[in-house]
Amino acid sequence: MYEKDVEWLEKCKQNPERYKIFVDNDCIDVCDLNEGGESVYTFREFGYYFALRLLQYIGCNADMV
């Protein structure tokens, strides 16, 4: 995963009352609930690529087939 993506994942985990992740078929956004749900970050990858990078980030031996 990209460094900025990891930073935002950690922010979201540490502040679930403030940040919510919205998953769409063509993007994954972080919204700030304190700012009226406004999008504050968009992950660089989505779909299969995001799932693969996320699995690798949490330590799984994963690869694309």
PyMOL Python script that loads the backbone (N, CA, C, O; Angstrom):
from pymol import cmd

cmd.read_pdbstr("""\
ATOM      1  N   MET A   1       0.844  -1.185   0.000  1.00  0.00           N
ATOM      2  CA  MET A   1       0.000   0.000   0.000  1.00  0.00           C
ATOM      3  C   MET A   1       0.883   1.240   0.000  1.00  0.00           C
ATOM      4  O   MET A   1       2.023   1.224   0.464  1.00  0.00           O
ATOM      5  N   TYR A   2       0.333   2.281  -0.520  1.00  0.00           N
ATOM      6  CA  TYR A   2       1.037   3.552  -0.510  1.00  0.00           C
ATOM      7  C   TYR A   2       1.068   4.110   0.917  1.00  0.00           C
ATOM      8  O   TYR A   2       0.145   3.884   1.700  1.00  0.00           O
ATOM      9  N   GLU A   3       2.121   4.829   1.241  1.00  0.00           N
ATOM     10  CA  GLU A   3       2.306   5.352   2.597  1.00  0.00           C
ATOM     11  C   GLU A   3       1.112   6.186   3.055  1.00  0.00           C
ATOM     12  O   GLU A   3       0.657   6.043   4.190  1.00  0.00           O
ATOM     13  N   LYS A   4       0.610   7.043   2.195  1.00  0.00           N
ATOM     14  CA  LYS A   4      -0.519   7.905   2.545  1.00  0.00           C
ATOM     15  C   LYS A   4      -1.781   7.069   2.793  1.00  0.00           C
ATOM     16  O   LYS A   4      -2.575   7.387   3.679  1.00  0.00           O
ATOM     17  N   ASP A   5      -1.962   5.994   2.004  1.00  0.00           N
ATOM     18  CA  ASP A   5      -3.104   5.103   2.220  1.00  0.00           C
ATOM     19  C   ASP A   5      -3.034   4.470   3.606  1.00  0.00           C
ATOM     20  O   ASP A   5      -4.040   4.395   4.312  1.00  0.00           O
ATOM     21  N   VAL A   6      -1.855   4.019   3.989  1.00  0.00           N
ATOM     22  CA  VAL A   6      -1.652   3.402   5.309  1.00  0.00           C
ATOM     23  C   VAL A   6      -1.943   4.421   6.411  1.00  0.00           C
ATOM     24  O   VAL A   6      -2.592   4.095   7.405  1.00  0.00           O
ATOM     25  N   GLU A   7      -1.471   5.639   6.238  1.00  0.00           N
ATOM     26  CA  GLU A   7      -1.728   6.695   7.230  1.00  0.00           C
ATOM     27  C   GLU A   7      -3.226   6.898   7.426  1.00  0.00           C
ATOM     28  O   GLU A   7      -3.699   7.022   8.556  1.00  0.00           O
ATOM     29  N   TRP A   8      -3.969   6.933   6.324  1.00  0.00           N
ATOM     30  CA  TRP A   8      -5.409   7.155   6.419  1.00  0.00           C
ATOM     31  C   TRP A   8      -6.136   5.940   6.998  1.00  0.00           C
ATOM     32  O   TRP A   8      -7.110   6.105   7.734  1.00  0.00           O
ATOM     33  N   LEU A   9      -5.689   4.743   6.685  1.00  0.00           N
ATOM     34  CA  LEU A   9      -6.283   3.556   7.307  1.00  0.00           C
ATOM     35  C   LEU A   9      -6.126   3.618   8.819  1.00  0.00           C
ATOM     36  O   LEU A   9      -7.067   3.343   9.563  1.00  0.00           O
ATOM     37  N   GLU A  10      -4.934   3.981   9.265  1.00  0.00           N
ATOM     38  CA  GLU A  10      -4.674   4.079  10.703  1.00  0.00           C
ATOM     39  C   GLU A  10      -5.524   5.179  11.346  1.00  0.00           C
ATOM     40  O   GLU A  10      -6.058   4.993  12.440  1.00  0.00           O
ATOM     41  N   LYS A  11      -5.650   6.329  10.663  1.00  0.00           N
ATOM     42  CA  LYS A  11      -6.504   7.411  11.183  1.00  0.00           C
ATOM     43  C   LYS A  11      -7.934   6.931  11.353  1.00  0.00           C
ATOM     44  O   LYS A  11      -8.582   7.211  12.362  1.00  0.00           O
ATOM     45  N   CYS A  12      -8.421   6.202  10.350  1.00  0.00           N
ATOM     46  CA  CYS A  12      -9.804   5.713  10.386  1.00  0.00           C
ATOM     47  C   CYS A  12     -10.002   4.699  11.504  1.00  0.00           C
ATOM     48  O   CYS A  12     -11.038   4.709  12.169  1.00  0.00           O
ATOM     49  N   LYS A  13      -9.032   3.833  11.719  1.00  0.00           N
ATOM     50  CA  LYS A  13      -9.119   2.845  12.790  1.00  0.00           C
ATOM     51  C   LYS A  13      -9.111   3.518  14.160  1.00  0.00           C
ATOM     52  O   LYS A  13      -9.829   3.096  15.067  1.00  0.00           O
ATOM     53  N   GLN A  14      -8.304   4.562  14.309  1.00  0.00           N
ATOM     54  CA  GLN A  14      -8.157   5.235  15.600  1.00  0.00           C
ATOM     55  C   GLN A  14      -9.287   6.211  15.893  1.00  0.00           C
ATOM     56  O   GLN A  14      -9.511   6.565  17.050  1.00  0.00           O
ATOM     57  N   ASN A  15     -10.005   6.655  14.857  1.00  0.00           N
ATOM     58  CA  ASN A  15     -11.053   7.667  15.024  1.00  0.00           C
ATOM     59  C   ASN A  15     -12.337   7.280  14.288  1.00  0.00           C
ATOM     60  O   ASN A  15     -12.776   8.022  13.410  1.00  0.00           O
ATOM     61  N   PRO A  16     -12.952   6.137  14.621  1.00  0.00           N
ATOM     62  CA  PRO A  16     -14.135   5.703  13.879  1.00  0.00           C
ATOM     63  C   PRO A  16     -15.343   6.624  14.052  1.00  0.00           C
ATOM     64  O   PRO A  16     -16.251   6.632  13.221  1.00  0.00           O
ATOM     65  N   GLU A  17     -15.346   7.401  15.143  1.00  0.00           N
ATOM     66  CA  GLU A  17     -16.448   8.343  15.341  1.00  0.00           C
ATOM     67  C   GLU A  17     -16.309   9.571  14.451  1.00  0.00           C
ATOM     68  O   GLU A  17     -17.272  10.311  14.250  1.00  0.00           O
ATOM     69  N   ARG A  18     -15.109   9.787  13.919  1.00  0.00           N
ATOM     70  CA  ARG A  18     -14.873  10.950  13.059  1.00  0.00           C
ATOM     71  C   ARG A  18     -14.795  10.579  11.584  1.00  0.00           C
ATOM     72  O   ARG A  18     -15.345  11.285  10.738  1.00  0.00           O
ATOM     73  N   TYR A  19     -14.116   9.478  11.268  1.00  0.00           N
ATOM     74  CA  TYR A  19     -13.892   9.106   9.865  1.00  0.00           C
ATOM     75  C   TYR A  19     -14.659   7.849   9.490  1.00  0.00           C
ATOM     76  O   TYR A  19     -14.710   6.880  10.248  1.00  0.00           O
ATOM     77  N   LYS A  20     -15.247   7.885   8.314  1.00  0.00           N
ATOM     78  CA  LYS A  20     -15.963   6.728   7.785  1.00  0.00           C
ATOM     79  C   LYS A  20     -15.466   6.482   6.364  1.00  0.00           C
ATOM     80  O   LYS A  20     -15.272   7.422   5.594  1.00  0.00           O
ATOM     81  N   ILE A  21     -15.261   5.212   6.025  1.00  0.00           N
ATOM     82  CA  ILE A  21     -14.800   4.851   4.687  1.00  0.00           C
ATOM     83  C   ILE A  21     -16.004   4.423   3.865  1.00  0.00           C
ATOM     84  O   ILE A  21     -16.784   3.566   4.282  1.00  0.00           O
ATOM     85  N   PHE A  22     -16.144   5.027   2.700  1.00  0.00           N
ATOM     86  CA  PHE A  22     -17.204   4.688   1.771  1.00  0.00           C
ATOM     87  C   PHE A  22     -16.599   3.972   0.576  1.00  0.00           C
ATOM     88  O   PHE A  22     -15.680   4.477  -0.070  1.00  0.00           O
ATOM     89  N   VAL A  23     -17.133   2.780   0.290  1.00  0.00           N
ATOM     90  CA  VAL A  23     -16.617   1.951  -0.789  1.00  0.00           C
ATOM     91  C   VAL A  23     -17.617   1.965  -1.937  1.00  0.00           C
ATOM     92  O   VAL A  23     -18.785   1.614  -1.764  1.00  0.00           O
ATOM     93  N   ASP A  24     -17.150   2.370  -3.096  1.00  0.00           N
ATOM     94  CA  ASP A  24     -17.957   2.393  -4.315  1.00  0.00           C
ATOM     95  C   ASP A  24     -17.290   1.461  -5.314  1.00  0.00           C
ATOM     96  O   ASP A  24     -16.193   0.967  -5.055  1.00  0.00           O
ATOM     97  N   ASN A  25     -17.922   1.216  -6.435  1.00  0.00           N
ATOM     98  CA  ASN A  25     -17.323   0.314  -7.418  1.00  0.00           C
ATOM     99  C   ASN A  25     -16.116   0.917  -8.128  1.00  0.00           C
ATOM    100  O   ASN A  25     -15.345   0.186  -8.751  1.00  0.00           O
ATOM    101  N   ASP A  26     -15.936   2.221  -8.050  1.00  0.00           N
ATOM    102  CA  ASP A  26     -14.791   2.827  -8.739  1.00  0.00           C
ATOM    103  C   ASP A  26     -13.972   3.778  -7.874  1.00  0.00           C
ATOM    104  O   ASP A  26     -13.146   4.530  -8.391  1.00  0.00           O
ATOM    105  N   CYS A  27     -14.197   3.752  -6.554  1.00  0.00           N
ATOM    106  CA  CYS A  27     -13.362   4.552  -5.650  1.00  0.00           C
ATOM    107  C   CYS A  27     -13.633   4.152  -4.204  1.00  0.00           C
ATOM    108  O   CYS A  27     -14.665   3.561  -3.884  1.00  0.00           O
ATOM    109  N   ILE A  28     -12.689   4.486  -3.349  1.00  0.00           N
ATOM    110  CA  ILE A  28     -12.826   4.285  -1.907  1.00  0.00           C
ATOM    111  C   ILE A  28     -12.422   5.599  -1.253  1.00  0.00           C
ATOM    112  O   ILE A  28     -11.268   6.019  -1.342  1.00  0.00           O
ATOM    113  N   ASP A  29     -13.378   6.241  -0.598  1.00  0.00           N
ATOM    114  CA  ASP A  29     -13.174   7.558  -0.003  1.00  0.00           C
ATOM    115  C   ASP A  29     -13.259   7.506   1.509  1.00  0.00           C
ATOM    116  O   ASP A  29     -13.960   6.672   2.083  1.00  0.00           O
ATOM    117  N   VAL A  30     -12.526   8.421   2.146  1.00  0.00           N
ATOM    118  CA  VAL A  30     -12.656   8.659   3.579  1.00  0.00           C
ATOM    119  C   VAL A  30     -13.434   9.965   3.729  1.00  0.00           C
ATOM    120  O   VAL A  30     -13.085  10.982   3.129  1.00  0.00           O
ATOM    121  N   CYS A  31     -14.485   9.921   4.531  1.00  0.00           N
ATOM    122  CA  CYS A  31     -15.274  11.116   4.789  1.00  0.00           C
ATOM    123  C   CYS A  31     -15.134  11.506   6.255  1.00  0.00           C
ATOM    124  O   CYS A  31     -15.071  10.652   7.140  1.00  0.00           O
ATOM    125  N   ASP A  32     -15.088  12.798   6.487  1.00  0.00           N
ATOM    126  CA  ASP A  32     -14.964  13.349   7.836  1.00  0.00           C
ATOM    127  C   ASP A  32     -16.363  13.675   8.341  1.00  0.00           C
ATOM    128  O   ASP A  32     -16.995  14.618   7.863  1.00  0.00           O
ATOM    129  N   LEU A  33     -16.844  12.900   9.301  1.00  0.00           N
ATOM    130  CA  LEU A  33     -18.186  13.088   9.823  1.00  0.00           C
ATOM    131  C   LEU A  33     -18.324  14.391  10.595  1.00  0.00           C
ATOM    132  O   LEU A  33     -19.434  14.901  10.745  1.00  0.00           O
ATOM    133  N   ASN A  34     -17.216  14.939  11.086  1.00  0.00           N
ATOM    134  CA  ASN A  34     -17.246  16.229  11.784  1.00  0.00           C
ATOM    135  C   ASN A  34     -17.375  17.391  10.811  1.00  0.00           C
ATOM    136  O   ASN A  34     -17.681  18.514  11.213  1.00  0.00           O
ATOM    137  N   GLU A  35     -17.146  17.126   9.550  1.00  0.00           N
ATOM    138  CA  GLU A  35     -17.230  18.167   8.512  1.00  0.00           C
ATOM    139  C   GLU A  35     -18.417  17.908   7.593  1.00  0.00           C
ATOM    140  O   GLU A  35     -18.373  18.232   6.406  1.00  0.00           O
ATOM    141  N   GLY A  36     -19.468  17.330   8.140  1.00  0.00           N
ATOM    142  CA  GLY A  36     -20.682  17.087   7.372  1.00  0.00           C
ATOM    143  C   GLY A  36     -20.568  15.926   6.390  1.00  0.00           C
ATOM    144  O   GLY A  36     -21.342  15.851   5.435  1.00  0.00           O
ATOM    145  N   GLY A  37     -19.633  15.037   6.604  1.00  0.00           N
ATOM    146  CA  GLY A  37     -19.474  13.880   5.732  1.00  0.00           C
ATOM    147  C   GLY A  37     -18.717  14.170   4.455  1.00  0.00           C
ATOM    148  O   GLY A  37     -18.795  13.414   3.487  1.00  0.00           O
ATOM    149  N   GLU A  38     -17.983  15.268   4.459  1.00  0.00           N
ATOM    150  CA  GLU A  38     -17.219  15.661   3.270  1.00  0.00           C
ATOM    151  C   GLU A  38     -16.029  14.731   3.047  1.00  0.00           C
ATOM    152  O   GLU A  38     -15.352  14.337   3.997  1.00  0.00           O
ATOM    153  N   SER A  39     -15.785  14.388   1.797  1.00  0.00           N
ATOM    154  CA  SER A  39     -14.654  13.531   1.445  1.00  0.00           C
ATOM    155  C   SER A  39     -13.343  14.265   1.716  1.00  0.00           C
ATOM    156  O   SER A  39     -13.148  15.400   1.282  1.00  0.00           O
ATOM    157  N   VAL A  40     -12.438  13.584   2.449  1.00  0.00           N
ATOM    158  CA  VAL A  40     -11.149  14.193   2.779  1.00  0.00           C
ATOM    159  C   VAL A  40      -9.970  13.426   2.193  1.00  0.00           C
ATOM    160  O   VAL A  40      -8.845  13.924   2.173  1.00  0.00           O
ATOM    161  N   TYR A  41     -10.236  12.198   1.713  1.00  0.00           N
ATOM    162  CA  TYR A  41      -9.156  11.416   1.116  1.00  0.00           C
ATOM    163  C   TYR A  41      -9.746  10.338   0.217  1.00  0.00           C
ATOM    164  O   TYR A  41     -10.770   9.738   0.543  1.00  0.00           O
ATOM    165  N   THR A  42      -9.097  10.097  -0.911  1.00  0.00           N
ATOM    166  CA  THR A  42      -9.472   9.016  -1.811  1.00  0.00           C
ATOM    167  C   THR A  42      -8.272   8.096  -1.956  1.00  0.00           C
ATOM    168  O   THR A  42      -7.190   8.532  -2.348  1.00  0.00           O
ATOM    169  N   PHE A  43      -8.467   6.829  -1.641  1.00  0.00           N
ATOM    170  CA  PHE A  43      -7.381   5.863  -1.775  1.00  0.00           C
ATOM    171  C   PHE A  43      -6.963   5.763  -3.233  1.00  0.00           C
ATOM    172  O   PHE A  43      -7.782   5.933  -4.136  1.00  0.00           O
ATOM    173  N   ARG A  44      -5.686   5.486  -3.459  1.00  0.00           N
ATOM    174  CA  ARG A  44      -5.132   5.486  -4.811  1.00  0.00           C
ATOM    175  C   ARG A  44      -5.590   4.292  -5.629  1.00  0.00           C
ATOM    176  O   ARG A  44      -5.602   4.347  -6.859  1.00  0.00           O
ATOM    177  N   GLU A  45      -5.969   3.204  -4.951  1.00  0.00           N
ATOM    178  CA  GLU A  45      -6.427   2.019  -5.674  1.00  0.00           C
ATOM    179  C   GLU A  45      -7.807   1.620  -5.166  1.00  0.00           C
ATOM    180  O   GLU A  45      -8.231   2.048  -4.093  1.00  0.00           O
ATOM    181  N   PHE A  46      -8.497   0.803  -5.939  1.00  0.00           N
ATOM    182  CA  PHE A  46      -9.819   0.325  -5.545  1.00  0.00           C
ATOM    183  C   PHE A  46     -10.044  -1.052  -6.154  1.00  0.00           C
ATOM    184  O   PHE A  46      -9.211  -1.543  -6.916  1.00  0.00           O
ATOM    185  N   GLY A  47     -11.148  -1.661  -5.827  1.00  0.00           N
ATOM    186  CA  GLY A  47     -11.495  -2.961  -6.378  1.00  0.00           C
ATOM    187  C   GLY A  47     -10.513  -4.050  -5.970  1.00  0.00           C
ATOM    188  O   GLY A  47     -10.045  -4.093  -4.832  1.00  0.00           O
ATOM    189  N   TYR A  48     -10.206  -4.939  -6.931  1.00  0.00           N
ATOM    190  CA  TYR A  48      -9.305  -6.059  -6.676  1.00  0.00           C
ATOM    191  C   TYR A  48      -7.943  -5.593  -6.181  1.00  0.00           C
ATOM    192  O   TYR A  48      -7.351  -6.218  -5.302  1.00  0.00           O
ATOM    193  N   TYR A  49      -7.451  -4.504  -6.741  1.00  0.00           N
ATOM    194  CA  TYR A  49      -6.112  -4.025  -6.372  1.00  0.00           C
ATOM    195  C   TYR A  49      -6.082  -3.556  -4.914  1.00  0.00           C
ATOM    196  O   TYR A  49      -5.118  -3.813  -4.193  1.00  0.00           O
ATOM    197  N   PHE A  50      -7.126  -2.878  -4.494  1.00  0.00           N
ATOM    198  CA  PHE A  50      -7.191  -2.437  -3.105  1.00  0.00           C
ATOM    199  C   PHE A  50      -7.270  -3.638  -2.172  1.00  0.00           C
ATOM    200  O   PHE A  50      -6.586  -3.682  -1.150  1.00  0.00           O
ATOM    201  N   ALA A  51      -8.101  -4.604  -2.522  1.00  0.00           N
ATOM    202  CA  ALA A  51      -8.237  -5.805  -1.694  1.00  0.00           C
ATOM    203  C   ALA A  51      -6.902  -6.534  -1.578  1.00  0.00           C
ATOM    204  O   ALA A  51      -6.523  -6.968  -0.491  1.00  0.00           O
ATOM    205  N   LEU A  52      -6.197  -6.669  -2.682  1.00  0.00           N
ATOM    206  CA  LEU A  52      -4.897  -7.333  -2.667  1.00  0.00           C
ATOM    207  C   LEU A  52      -3.914  -6.580  -1.775  1.00  0.00           C
ATOM    208  O   LEU A  52      -3.261  -7.186  -0.926  1.00  0.00           O
ATOM    209  N   ARG A  53      -3.803  -5.270  -1.960  1.00  0.00           N
ATOM    210  CA  ARG A  53      -2.872  -4.471  -1.160  1.00  0.00           C
ATOM    211  C   ARG A  53      -3.244  -4.510   0.322  1.00  0.00           C
ATOM    212  O   ARG A  53      -2.363  -4.544   1.182  1.00  0.00           O
ATOM    213  N   LEU A  54      -4.529  -4.504   0.621  1.00  0.00           N
ATOM    214  CA  LEU A  54      -4.976  -4.560   2.007  1.00  0.00           C
ATOM    215  C   LEU A  54      -4.606  -5.903   2.640  1.00  0.00           C
ATOM    216  O   LEU A  54      -4.132  -5.942   3.775  1.00  0.00           O
ATOM    217  N   LEU A  55      -4.818  -6.994   1.919  1.00  0.00           N
ATOM    218  CA  LEU A  55      -4.437  -8.315   2.423  1.00  0.00           C
ATOM    219  C   LEU A  55      -2.934  -8.398   2.658  1.00  0.00           C
ATOM    220  O   LEU A  55      -2.490  -8.938   3.671  1.00  0.00           O
ATOM    221  N   GLN A  56      -2.160  -7.869   1.735  1.00  0.00           N
ATOM    222  CA  GLN A  56      -0.712  -7.870   1.897  1.00  0.00           C
ATOM    223  C   GLN A  56      -0.303  -7.007   3.085  1.00  0.00           C
ATOM    224  O   GLN A  56       0.601  -7.375   3.835  1.00  0.00           O
ATOM    225  N   TYR A  57      -0.956  -5.872   3.261  1.00  0.00           N
ATOM    226  CA  TYR A  57      -0.650  -4.969   4.371  1.00  0.00           C
ATOM    227  C   TYR A  57      -0.883  -5.635   5.726  1.00  0.00           C
ATOM    228  O   TYR A  57      -0.119  -5.418   6.667  1.00  0.00           O
ATOM    229  N   ILE A  58      -1.932  -6.440   5.825  1.00  0.00           N
ATOM    230  CA  ILE A  58      -2.212  -7.078   7.120  1.00  0.00           C
ATOM    231  C   ILE A  58      -1.404  -8.359   7.298  1.00  0.00           C
ATOM    232  O   ILE A  58      -1.571  -9.065   8.292  1.00  0.00           O
ATOM    233  N   GLY A  59      -0.530  -8.661   6.339  1.00  0.00           N
ATOM    234  CA  GLY A  59       0.403  -9.755   6.523  1.00  0.00           C
ATOM    235  C   GLY A  59       0.086 -11.053   5.809  1.00  0.00           C
ATOM    236  O   GLY A  59       0.770 -12.054   6.025  1.00  0.00           O
ATOM    237  N   CYS A  60      -0.924 -11.063   4.970  1.00  0.00           N
ATOM    238  CA  CYS A  60      -1.271 -12.281   4.237  1.00  0.00           C
ATOM    239  C   CYS A  60      -0.353 -12.473   3.050  1.00  0.00           C
ATOM    240  O   CYS A  60       0.099 -11.505   2.438  1.00  0.00           O
ATOM    241  N   ASN A  61      -0.080 -13.721   2.726  1.00  0.00           N
ATOM    242  CA  ASN A  61       0.672 -14.069   1.526  1.00  0.00           C
ATOM    243  C   ASN A  61      -0.360 -14.121   0.397  1.00  0.00           C
ATOM    244  O   ASN A  61      -0.962 -15.168   0.159  1.00  0.00           O
ATOM    245  N   ALA A  62      -0.567 -13.012  -0.293  1.00  0.00           N
ATOM    246  CA  ALA A  62      -1.607 -12.892  -1.307  1.00  0.00           C
ATOM    247  C   ALA A  62      -1.018 -12.413  -2.623  1.00  0.00           C
ATOM    248  O   ALA A  62      -0.043 -11.661  -2.645  1.00  0.00           O
ATOM    249  N   ASP A  63      -1.618 -12.855  -3.711  1.00  0.00           N
ATOM    250  CA  ASP A  63      -1.170 -12.445  -5.047  1.00  0.00           C
ATOM    251  C   ASP A  63      -2.363 -12.435  -5.989  1.00  0.00           C
ATOM    252  O   ASP A  63      -3.358 -13.114  -5.740  1.00  0.00           O
ATOM    253  N   MET A  64      -2.272 -11.684  -7.048  1.00  0.00           N
ATOM    254  CA  MET A  64      -3.321 -11.598  -8.062  1.00  0.00           C
ATOM    255  C   MET A  64      -3.251 -12.817  -8.971  1.00  0.00           C
ATOM    256  O   MET A  64      -2.164 -13.249  -9.354  1.00  0.00           O
ATOM    257  N   VAL A  65      -4.402 -13.366  -9.314  1.00  0.00           N
ATOM    258  CA  VAL A  65      -4.448 -14.507 -10.252  1.00  0.00           C
ATOM    259  C   VAL A  65      -5.183 -14.116 -11.507  1.00  0.00           C
ATOM    260  O   VAL A  65      -5.329 -14.932 -12.416  1.00  0.00           O
TER     261      VAL A  65
END
""", "prot")
cmd.dss("prot")
cmd.show_as("cartoon", "prot")
cmd.util.cbc("prot")
cmd.orient("prot")
